[in-house]
Amino acid sequence: MPHVIITGGPGAGKTTLLAELAAMGYATVDESARAIIAERRARGESPRPDPVAFAREILRRDIEKYLDRPRTSEWVFFDRGLIEAIGMLHEASPLPASELASMLATYSFHSTVFVLPPWEAIYATDTERDQSFADAVAVHDRIVRWYRSCGYVLNEVPRLPVEQRADHALRAL
């Protein structure tokens, strides 16, 4: 399966790593949450709606991105993405086991998920990232538990310069 997830808590370097992979010629798919937050702020709304509505909108957009992803036999790297959106919705409003299993089976990804650990030295807030570093660590821990519960193999990407992080992921694949 050429569809690969890059994940981690906020501010761990996912977007920078995806930009490096794109510069190397790989297709990438952006995360949805930041776009939703930016759109809401632009309309003068709170950054996030209630957790269920936020999770549903992320999931809706991530399904569209999954279905519209680049059609290639080469690696396509997703910034977070659909599996996490399913987990976010399931956490906010538990899904029936059969529906959860069906969704996870329908939207398949490579069995290895690359996880960027929290990295305080590079962590920064911005207009779409308003969480504290402690919040980022908590999100990281939830993400790790979720992917493991879904049967994915986690590969922690070392805290290295971005070029070496990209090489790490490509070598592991």
C-alpha positions in Angstrom: 0.0 0.0 0.0 1.7 3.2 -1.1 -0.4 5.5 1.2 1.7 6.3 4.3 0.7 8.3 7.4 3.0 10.8 9.1 1.6 11.6 12.5 2.4 13.1 15.9 1.1 15.8 18.2 1.0 19.4 17.3 4.3 21.1 16.6 6.4 17.9 16.2 7.6 18.8 12.7 5.0 16.9 10.5 4.4 19.7 8.1 8.1 20.4 7.7 8.8 16.7 7.0 5.9 16.6 4.5 7.3 19.6 2.7 10.7 17.9 2.5 9.2 14.8 1.1 7.3 16.9 -1.4 10.5 18.7 -2.4 12.0 15.2 -3.0 9.2 14.5 -5.5 6.7 12.5 -3.4 3.0 13.3 -3.3 1.7 14.6 0.0 -1.8 15.2 1.4 -2.2 18.0 3.9 -4.1 17.7 7.2 -7.6 19.1 7.5 -7.7 20.4 11.1 -5.5 23.5 10.5 -7.5 24.5 7.5 -10.8 24.3 9.4 -9.3 26.3 12.3 -8.0 29.0 9.9 -11.4 29.2 8.1 -13.3 29.5 11.4 -10.9 32.3 12.6 -11.3 34.1 9.3 -15.1 34.1 9.9 -14.6 35.5 13.5 -15.6 32.2 15.0 -13.9 30.2 17.8 -11.1 28.0 16.5 -12.9 24.8 16.9 -16.6 23.8 17.1 -17.7 21.3 19.6 -15.6 18.1 19.5 -18.1 15.9 17.6 -18.8 18.6 15.0 -15.0 19.2 14.6 -14.3 15.5 14.3 -17.1 15.0 11.7 -15.8 17.9 9.6 -12.2 16.6 9.7 -13.5 13.1 8.8 -15.6 14.5 5.9 -12.6 16.4 4.5 -10.2 13.5 5.1 -12.5 11.1 3.2 -12.5 13.5 0.3 -8.7 13.8 0.3 -8.4 10.0 0.5 -10.7 9.5 -2.4 -9.0 12.4 -4.4 -5.4 11.4 -3.5 -2.8 11.2 -6.2 -3.1 7.9 -8.2 0.4 6.6 -8.3 2.4 3.5 -7.4 4.9 5.8 -5.6 4.6 6.7 -1.9 1.9 9.2 -1.0 2.4 10.7 2.4 -0.5 11.9 4.5 -0.2 14.5 7.2 -2.2 12.8 9.9 -5.3 11.9 8.0 -8.3 9.7 7.9 -7.4 7.1 10.5 -6.9 9.8 13.1 -10.1 11.5 12.1 -11.9 8.2 12.7 -10.2 8.0 16.1 -11.1 11.6 17.0 -14.8 11.0 16.1 -14.8 7.7 18.0 -13.3 9.4 21.1 -15.9 12.2 20.9 -18.9 10.0 20.2 -18.1 6.3 20.3 -19.0 4.4 17.1 -20.6 1.0 17.0 -17.9 -1.7 16.7 -19.1 -2.8 13.3 -19.1 0.7 11.9 -15.7 1.4 13.3 -14.3 -1.8 11.8 -15.9 -1.1 8.5 -14.4 2.4 8.3 -11.0 1.2 9.2 -11.1 -1.6 6.6 -12.5 0.7 3.9 -9.7 3.3 4.2 -6.5 1.4 4.2 -2.9 2.7 4.6 0.5 1.2 4.8 0.9 -0.9 8.0 3.7 1.3 9.2 2.8 4.7 10.6 5.6 7.2 11.1 5.2 9.0 14.5 7.1 12.2 15.2 7.6 12.5 19.0 7.0 15.7 20.9 10.0 18.0 20.5 10.0 21.0 22.8 13.0 22.6 21.1 11.0 23.1 17.9 7.5 23.5 19.4 5.9 26.8 18.7 2.3 28.1 18.7 0.7 30.0 15.8 -2.8 31.1 14.7 -3.9 27.5 14.2 -1.9 25.8 16.9 -3.0 27.2 20.3 -2.2 24.2 22.4 0.5 24.2 25.1 3.5 21.8 24.8 1.9 19.7 27.5 -1.3 19.5 25.4 0.9 18.4 22.4 2.4 15.6 24.5 -1.1 14.4 25.6 -2.3 14.4 21.9 0.8 12.4 21.0 0.0 9.8 23.6 -3.6 9.5 22.4 -2.5 9.1 18.8 0.0 6.4 19.7 -2.6 4.4 21.7 -5.2 4.8 18.8 -2.9 3.6 16.1 -1.7 0.6 18.2 -5.3 -0.3 18.9 -6.0 -0.2 15.1 -3.1 -2.7 14.5 -0.7 -0.3 12.9 3.1 -0.6 13.4 4.6 2.6 14.8 8.0 3.8 13.6 9.2 6.7 15.7 11.1 9.2 13.6 14.2 10.5 15.5 14.6 14.1 16.4 17.0 15.0 13.6 17.3 17.6 10.9 14.4 17.3 8.4 16.5 15.8 5.6 17.6 12.9 7.9 14.0 12.5 9.1 12.9 12.1 5.5 15.7 9.6 4.8 14.7 7.6 7.9 11.1 7.2 6.7 12.1 6.3 3.1 14.7 3.8 4.3 12.1 2.2 6.6 9.7 1.8 3.8 
